[in-house]
Amino acid sequence: MDTQVFEKYESEVRSYCRNFPTVFTKSKGSVLTDENGKEYIDFFCGAGALNYGHNNDYIKSKIIDYLSSDGVAHALDMYTAAKREFIDYFQNEILKPRGFEYKIQFPGPTGTNAVEAALKLARKVKKRQNIWALMGAFHGMTLGALALTTDTASRGGAGVALHDVTHIPAPYMFPELDTVKYMQTLLDDDHSGIEKPAALVIETTQAEGGIYPLDNEWLKAAEAFCKKNDILFIVDDIQVGCGRGGGYFSFEEAGLNPDIVALSKSIGGYGMPFALTLLKPELDIWSPAEHNGTFRGNQLSIVAAKAGLEVFLNEKVEEKVREKEKILAAKMKEIEALDSRIATRGKAFIWGVDFSAFKEEPEISKAVLTVAFNAGLIVERVGRSNAVLKVMPELLIDEETLTKGLDILKDAIKAVI
Ligand SMILES: Cc1ncc(COP(=O)(O)O)c(C=O)c1O
């Protein structure tokens, strides 16, 4: 496999390729194929950007039709027919049936940009600088979002102070601590030294933090705390939204109604670069062009995004996830039974296998990843010391491939431990 050109000319900043050292040429559904014709079941899913699989036929046909018809490819935020169709569909088929009322902002086409827009708007609306985020959070790599992100390695790359954020212990970190009460105390105690925030930003399941689904009761209490104290409640649904965490939005199950929602990754349907910041209409105090960007609302991504929403609804993805989640959950129990030091966590179609109780970590998780890769499975690591394997199949995966991938994972774990 010739990888010299990458090693010689591509920056050292490259990362995923180091765990999966082959050259891929094709992909379809749940399977990636490399130059030697070797197939890999993909449990990484473009870090959550490929919820409807690689090269989904329906979405592909819509993109090809649009290209063939010379549909406008680039339009900044000018009005286009494609954007009108997307907005209509998103409002009428996704938001309204779920009882949500949001205006849609099209930021630059990455998750971190959707978060930046949310932070800027929250600070502008509330006229406060501070933001609260949870320890274990990942919200992106641009400076505003990076100030919320907690992992030391990512923060180390900033090169400047990351400020105006207070980190609150995530509820799973100190089970005996009532973190909502703790937040209330920070506000009420005139000696806490912590500034009242414009917003609290959360992921309903911390993904990069190590697959920690936050309890519905905690989520509800955190939202109620924000409402009571005039703090905006922001959900970053970039990784666990679009069906991944159950429901279209991961927060539906807890009955939340966030003030601002950040979406990216699988909202692009086909792995296309796309992001949305959803905001309650009364928060829309932006001046024209106050948050800007040349590739906002990329038209091909808009076409793919609408087709992705159609796939979600027409293929009844929500029901399928609910059914197939049982296979995942059962296999996780089997994996846990292999060794008392293994813990598994997750919900819907995002699960983690945690090896942090092994004294040899991070060697164990890395070895499992490598054995699994050699056996034809792509699975990534997340969390503290990268000790958690993140299991994230596409939502439309057939049961046979799902079971095959999970068996490869289980065998790899057995082989390593
Ligand atoms: C929850 C969450 N927020 C934000 C981001 C940043 O998205 P992007 O890499 O597209 O900037 C990620 C990426 O992994 C994420 O998982």
The ligand as an SDF file (V2000), in Angstrom:
LIG
                    3D

 16 16  0  0  0  0  0  0  0  0999 V2000
  -20.5230   17.3810   19.7920 C   0  0  0  0  0  0  0  0  0  0  0  0
  -19.6280   17.9980   18.7650 C   0  0  0  0  0  0  0  0  0  0  0  0
  -19.6610   19.3300   18.5940 N   0  0  0  0  0  0  0  0  0  0  0  0
  -18.8980   19.9360   17.6720 C   0  0  0  0  0  0  0  0  0  0  0  0
  -18.0340   19.2150   16.8670 C   0  0  0  0  0  0  0  0  0  0  0  0
  -17.1850   19.9240   15.8600 C   0  0  0  0  0  0  0  0  0  0  0  0
  -17.6020   19.6420   14.5530 O   0  0  0  0  0  0  0  0  0  0  0  0
  -16.6130   19.8980   13.3400 P   0  0  0  0  0  0  0  0  0  0  0  0
  -15.5010   18.9100   13.4570 O   0  0  0  0  0  0  0  0  0  0  0  0
  -17.4340   19.6900   12.1100 O   0  0  0  0  0  0  0  0  0  0  0  0
  -16.1340   21.3010   13.4600 O   0  0  0  0  0  0  0  0  0  0  0  0
  -17.9580   17.8240   17.0310 C   0  0  0  0  0  0  0  0  0  0  0  0
  -17.0160   17.0150   16.2230 C   0  0  0  0  0  0  0  0  0  0  0  0
  -16.6840   15.8930   16.5220 O   0  0  0  0  0  0  0  0  0  0  0  0
  -18.7680   17.1920   18.0020 C   0  0  0  0  0  0  0  0  0  0  0  0
  -18.7320   15.8750   18.2110 O   0  0  0  0  0  0  0  0  0  0  0  0
  1  2  1  0
  2  3  1  0
  2 15  2  0
  3  4  2  0
  4  5  1  0
  5  6  1  0
  5 12  2  0
  6  7  1  0
  7  8  1  0
  8  9  2  0
  8 10  1  0
  8 11  1  0
 12 13  1  0
 12 15  1  0
 13 14  2  0
 15 16  1  0
M  END
$$$$
